[in-house]
Amino acid sequence: MSEPTKPITGRCLCGNVTYSVDADPVAQAACHCEDCQRQSGGPFSVIVGVPLAALEIQGDSLTKFNTRGVVHGEPTERHFCNRCGAAIYSISGAMPEVAFIKVGSLDDASWVSPAIEVFAGSAQPWSPRFEGATSFERTPAG
């Protein structure tokens, strides 16, 4: 697995919201929870966890939507651009110090290699899986 170029940067689809992170990722995962499926419009969401304190956001159209996980029950803040609707990052109540950046918003995602799959119990039976990734029915903690 290669290392990301720092700072890690990204943006929404329309470019109004941009971000940078000058810190190492703390996690790379694919989440199969029902909420991530609905938000992504796909069978899972690929995410990179970074320290929330290191995340710098630019732009004036970032909106927060609060949910409570169908499977996990944890509150989650889902941040997206209110102009184009692109998901940028989420903050889970289980790990409030980590921003889980949506990999599709990264300027360069070539280094990403999900090491874990969470909420595998909610995975669609036809969904592709990540070879070599450790799979958890829920999360590593639960």
Contacts in CASP RR format, 6 or more apart in sequence:
PFRMAT RR
TARGET T0000
AUTHOR 0000-0000-0000
METHOD contacts of the structure
MODEL  1
MSEPTKPITGRCLCGNVTYSVDADPVAQAACHCEDCQRQSGGPFSVIVGV
PLAALEIQGDSLTKFNTRGVVHGEPTERHFCNRCGAAIYSISGAMPEVAF
IKVGSLDDASWVSPAIEVFAGSAQPWSPRFEGATSFERTPAG
1 111 0 8 1.000
1 113 0 8 1.000
2 110 0 8 1.000
2 111 0 8 1.000
3 111 0 8 1.000
4 25 0 8 1.000
4 108 0 8 1.000
4 111 0 8 1.000
5 108 0 8 1.000
5 111 0 8 1.000
6 21 0 8 1.000
6 22 0 8 1.000
6 23 0 8 1.000
7 20 0 8 1.000
7 21 0 8 1.000
7 22 0 8 1.000
8 20 0 8 1.000
8 21 0 8 1.000
8 22 0 8 1.000
8 23 0 8 1.000
8 25 0 8 1.000
8 48 0 8 1.000
8 50 0 8 1.000
8 101 0 8 1.000
8 106 0 8 1.000
9 18 0 8 1.000
9 19 0 8 1.000
9 20 0 8 1.000
9 21 0 8 1.000
9 106 0 8 1.000
9 107 0 8 1.000
9 108 0 8 1.000
10 18 0 8 1.000
10 19 0 8 1.000
10 20 0 8 1.000
10 105 0 8 1.000
10 106 0 8 1.000
10 107 0 8 1.000
11 17 0 8 1.000
11 18 0 8 1.000
11 19 0 8 1.000
11 105 0 8 1.000
11 107 0 8 1.000
12 18 0 8 1.000
12 61 0 8 1.000
12 80 0 8 1.000
12 81 0 8 1.000
12 83 0 8 1.000
12 84 0 8 1.000
12 85 0 8 1.000
12 86 0 8 1.000
12 88 0 8 1.000
12 105 0 8 1.000
13 81 0 8 1.000
13 84 0 8 1.000
13 85 0 8 1.000
13 86 0 8 1.000
14 81 0 8 1.000
14 83 0 8 1.000
14 84 0 8 1.000
14 86 0 8 1.000
15 81 0 8 1.000
15 84 0 8 1.000
16 59 0 8 1.000
16 60 0 8 1.000
16 61 0 8 1.000
16 81 0 8 1.000
16 83 0 8 1.000
16 84 0 8 1.000
17 57 0 8 1.000
17 58 0 8 1.000
17 59 0 8 1.000
17 61 0 8 1.000
17 62 0 8 1.000
17 81 0 8 1.000
17 86 0 8 1.000
17 88 0 8 1.000
18 57 0 8 1.000
18 58 0 8 1.000
18 59 0 8 1.000
19 55 0 8 1.000
19 56 0 8 1.000
19 57 0 8 1.000
19 58 0 8 1.000
19 88 0 8 1.000
19 89 0 8 1.000
19 101 0 8 1.000
19 105 0 8 1.000
20 55 0 8 1.000
20 56 0 8 1.000
21 50 0 8 1.000
21 51 0 8 1.000
21 54 0 8 1.000
21 55 0 8 1.000
21 56 0 8 1.000
21 99 0 8 1.000
21 101 0 8 1.000
22 54 0 8 1.000
23 50 0 8 1.000
23 51 0 8 1.000
23 54 0 8 1.000
24 50 0 8 1.000
25 48 0 8 1.000
25 49 0 8 1.000
25 50 0 8 1.000
26 49 0 8 1.000
26 50 0 8 1.000
26 51 0 8 1.000
26 98 0 8 1.000
27 47 0 8 1.000
27 48 0 8 1.000
27 49 0 8 1.000
27 98 0 8 1.000
27 100 0 8 1.000
27 115 0 8 1.000
27 116 0 8 1.000
28 46 0 8 1.000
28 47 0 8 1.000
28 48 0 8 1.000
28 49 0 8 1.000
28 112 0 8 1.000
28 113 0 8 1.000
28 114 0 8 1.000
28 115 0 8 1.000
28 116 0 8 1.000
29 46 0 8 1.000
29 47 0 8 1.000
29 49 0 8 1.000
29 100 0 8 1.000
29 114 0 8 1.000
29 115 0 8 1.000
29 116 0 8 1.000
29 117 0 8 1.000
29 118 0 8 1.000
30 44 0 8 1.000
30 45 0 8 1.000
30 46 0 8 1.000
30 47 0 8 1.000
30 114 0 8 1.000
30 116 0 8 1.000
30 117 0 8 1.000
30 118 0 8 1.000
30 130 0 8 1.000
30 133 0 8 1.000
31 44 0 8 1.000
31 45 0 8 1.000
31 47 0 8 1.000
31 100 0 8 1.000
31 117 0 8 1.000
31 118 0 8 1.000
31 119 0 8 1.000
32 43 0 8 1.000
32 44 0 8 1.000
32 117 0 8 1.000
32 118 0 8 1.000
32 119 0 8 1.000
32 120 0 8 1.000
32 121 0 8 1.000
32 122 0 8 1.000
32 123 0 8 1.000
32 124 0 8 1.000
32 127 0 8 1.000
33 69 0 8 1.000
33 70 0 8 1.000
33 71 0 8 1.000
33 72 0 8 1.000
33 118 0 8 1.000
33 119 0 8 1.000
33 122 0 8 1.000
34 69 0 8 1.000
34 70 0 8 1.000
34 71 0 8 1.000
34 122 0 8 1.000
35 67 0 8 1.000
35 69 0 8 1.000
35 70 0 8 1.000
35 71 0 8 1.000
35 76 0 8 1.000
36 44 0 8 1.000
36 45 0 8 1.000
36 119 0 8 1.000
37 43 0 8 1.000
37 44 0 8 1.000
37 45 0 8 1.000
37 122 0 8 1.000
37 124 0 8 1.000
39 45 0 8 1.000
39 78 0 8 1.000
39 87 0 8 1.000
40 87 0 8 1.000
40 102 0 8 1.000
43 123 0 8 1.000
43 124 0 8 1.000
43 126 0 8 1.000
43 127 0 8 1.000
43 128 0 8 1.000
44 117 0 8 1.000
44 123 0 8 1.000
44 127 0 8 1.000
45 87 0 8 1.000
45 102 0 8 1.000
46 102 0 8 1.000
46 103 0 8 1.000
46 104 0 8 1.000
46 112 0 8 1.000
46 114 0 8 1.000
47 90 0 8 1.000
47 100 0 8 1.000
47 101 0 8 1.000
47 102 0 8 1.000
47 103 0 8 1.000
48 100 0 8 1.000
48 101 0 8 1.000
48 103 0 8 1.000
48 106 0 8 1.000
48 112 0 8 1.000
49 98 0 8 1.000
49 99 0 8 1.000
49 100 0 8 1.000
49 101 0 8 1.000
50 98 0 8 1.000
50 99 0 8 1.000
50 101 0 8 1.000
51 97 0 8 1.000
51 98 0 8 1.000
51 99 0 8 1.000
52 91 0 8 1.000
52 96 0 8 1.000
52 97 0 8 1.000
52 98 0 8 1.000
52 99 0 8 1.000
53 97 0 8 1.000
55 89 0 8 1.000
55 99 0 8 1.000
55 101 0 8 1.000
57 88 0 8 1.000
61 81 0 8 1.000
61 82 0 8 1.000
61 83 0 8 1.000
62 79 0 8 1.000
62 80 0 8 1.000
62 81 0 8 1.000
62 82 0 8 1.000
62 88 0 8 1.000
63 79 0 8 1.000
63 80 0 8 1.000
63 81 0 8 1.000
63 82 0 8 1.000
64 77 0 8 1.000
64 78 0 8 1.000
64 79 0 8 1.000
65 77 0 8 1.000
65 78 0 8 1.000
65 79 0 8 1.000
65 80 0 8 1.000
66 75 0 8 1.000
66 76 0 8 1.000
66 77 0 8 1.000
66 78 0 8 1.000
67 75 0 8 1.000
67 76 0 8 1.000
67 78 0 8 1.000
68 74 0 8 1.000
68 75 0 8 1.000
68 76 0 8 1.000
69 75 0 8 1.000
69 76 0 8 1.000
71 119 0 8 1.000
71 122 0 8 1.000
71 138 0 8 1.000
72 94 0 8 1.000
72 119 0 8 1.000
72 138 0 8 1.000
72 139 0 8 1.000
74 92 0 8 1.000
74 93 0 8 1.000
74 94 0 8 1.000
75 92 0 8 1.000
75 93 0 8 1.000
76 90 0 8 1.000
76 91 0 8 1.000
76 92 0 8 1.000
76 93 0 8 1.000
77 90 0 8 1.000
77 91 0 8 1.000
78 87 0 8 1.000
78 90 0 8 1.000
79 87 0 8 1.000
79 88 0 8 1.000
79 89 0 8 1.000
79 90 0 8 1.000
79 91 0 8 1.000
80 86 0 8 1.000
80 87 0 8 1.000
80 88 0 8 1.000
81 88 0 8 1.000
86 102 0 8 1.000
86 105 0 8 1.000
87 102 0 8 1.000
87 105 0 8 1.000
88 101 0 8 1.000
88 102 0 8 1.000
88 105 0 8 1.000
89 99 0 8 1.000
89 100 0 8 1.000
89 101 0 8 1.000
89 102 0 8 1.000
89 105 0 8 1.000
90 99 0 8 1.000
90 100 0 8 1.000
90 102 0 8 1.000
91 98 0 8 1.000
91 99 0 8 1.000
91 100 0 8 1.000
92 98 0 8 1.000
92 100 0 8 1.000
94 139 0 8 1.000
94 141 0 8 1.000
103 109 0 8 1.000
103 112 0 8 1.000
106 112 0 8 1.000
114 130 0 8 1.000
114 133 0 8 1.000
115 133 0 8 1.000
115 134 0 8 1.000
116 133 0 8 1.000
116 134 0 8 1.000
116 135 0 8 1.000
116 136 0 8 1.000
116 140 0 8 1.000
117 123 0 8 1.000
117 129 0 8 1.000
117 130 0 8 1.000
117 133 0 8 1.000
117 134 0 8 1.000
117 135 0 8 1.000
117 136 0 8 1.000
118 136 0 8 1.000
118 138 0 8 1.000
118 139 0 8 1.000
118 140 0 8 1.000
119 136 0 8 1.000
119 137 0 8 1.000
119 138 0 8 1.000
119 139 0 8 1.000
120 135 0 8 1.000
120 136 0 8 1.000
120 137 0 8 1.000
121 137 0 8 1.000
121 138 0 8 1.000
123 129 0 8 1.000
129 135 0 8 1.000
136 142 0 8 1.000
END
